[in-house]
Amino acid sequence: MDVQAVWDRLQQVADPEIPVISVVDLGIVRDVRFEGGECVVTITPTYSGCPAMEVIAQEVRQELARAGIERVRLETRLSPAWTTDWMSDKGKAALKGYGIAPPAQQVVDISALIRRRGDEPAIACPNCGSSNTQLTSQFGSTSCKALYKCLDCREPFDYFKSH
């Protein structure tokens, strides 16, 4: 099996907290390589101490074992820290389809240097598309999400925070 085939298999590993997005599309998988007959997969948690990382590691090992790769080493890389900029467009679309608003801006965005208070980007409702939304809580169902409500369709929704 070659490196591209491993990447393709890892597309089958879903994030345990958001099952519609793969760990590849989430940007957690940083690198895949072979060293002396061992498959080395480098991963970066979405934030330090993320409780899902142990489950993700187990699922990566199981998926690669199903592909016939028995020798797997997972390396955790914390620097540079994971950022929502690493999410694929496919992953962001999957979040929206699941009812979670994807990040509204890139983390590396110099517009924040000139933006005035109150000029934050509007968070569009993943249900109806309206930008008439309001932050309810900085923390949603997980620490990487905030809770919003749509003032038009009245539905609450999670927003995957840019970080």
N, C-alpha and C positions, 0 to 999 in steps of 0.2 A: 504494500500500500504506500502511495506517495503522500506528500504533504498536502496537496490539494484535496485528495480523497479524505484525509483527516478533517480538514476544514469543513468539507461537505457533511461529514458525519456529525460534527459538532453543531451544525445547523439544526440537528434534531434534538439537541438538549435545550429544553425550555427553562426559563427562569422560574424557580418554584413559587415566587410571589406574584409573578405576572406571566401566566402560562402561554400567552400568545406571542411572546417574544423569545427568540433564542438567545443563548449566552453570547453567540457570535454577533448578532444584530444589536445586542445591548452594549457591546464593546468590551465585555469582560475578558474575552480571550484575546490575548495580546500577540502570541507567537506560537507557532507549531514547528517543531524540528525533530529530526532523528539523530540520536547520538549512540553509536555502538549497539544498534538493535533495540534501543529504548526510545519510545515516543515521549518527547518532552513538550508539555503544554504549559505555557505561561499565562497566568490569569491575574487580574487585578480586581479586587473587590470594589463595589460601587462606593463604599465608605468603610473606613477601618472598623472592624468589629461587626461587619454585616453578618447576621445569623444565617443567611441563606448560603454562604460560601461552602460550608461543610456538605450541604446537600448537593450543591453544584459540583463539587469535586467528586462526590460519589457517583453522580449521574454521568459525568465525563468519563470516569473509569468504566462504568457499565456500558456506555455507548461504544466506546472503543473496544471493549472486550467482545461485544456482539459483532464487531467488524473483524475480529480475529487478532486484535492487538492486545497482548497480555501484559507486556512490559510498558507501563505508563508511569511517568513521573510528572507530578504537578509542581510547578514553581509559582510561588506567589510574589508578585512584584508590586510594591507599594509606591514606588517613585518612577515616573511622575504619577501623581494621584489620578484615579479615574475621573473622567469628565463626561458629561452628557454630549459633548462634541463628538465623542467616539461612537455614538449610536448611529446606526445606518438609517437611511431614509425609509427602507423597508420596515425597520423596527419602529420608527416613529409613526408610520402609517398603521402598524399593528396596534400600537398603544391607542391611537385615536379610535380605531375600529372597536376596541375593547372598552371604550368609554373613559379613557385616561387621556387628558390633554398632554401632548408631548411638549418638550421644552420649547419655549417661545423665542429664545435667542441663543446665540452661541455664548459659551462661557468666555472665550477670548473675543471680546466685543468692546472696542474702544469707545463706542457711543456712550457707555456708562460714565466716561470721564467728562462729557459735556451735558449729560442729561440732568435736568432739574428734578427736584423731588416732586413726585406725583406724575412724572412723565414715564413711568415704567411701561413696558409693552403690555398691551391688552392680551389677556389669556382667553382664547376662543373656546367656547363650550364644545366638547366633542360630540354632543348629542344633536344640537341644532345649528351649530356654527356661529352663534351670536358672540360678539365681543363684549356684550353688556353683562359682565360677570363681576363677582365680588369675592375677595378672599375671606374665608370664614375662619381658617386656622392655618398657621404656618406648618403644622404637622398633620398629615393625613393618615392613611392606614399603615404606612411605613414612614420612616424618617426621611426618605428621599422624595416624598410626595407632600404636597400641600392640599388642603381641602378648600374648594371653591363652590360657589353656587351660581347658577345662571339666573339672571333677573328676568329673562324672557320666557324660557320654558320651565323655569322654577326647579330644575333638577340639580342636585348636588353632584359634584364630580371631583376626582383626584386630578391634580396637576403634577406631572413629573418635573420637579424643580431643576433648573439649570445649575449645575455645579461640576 
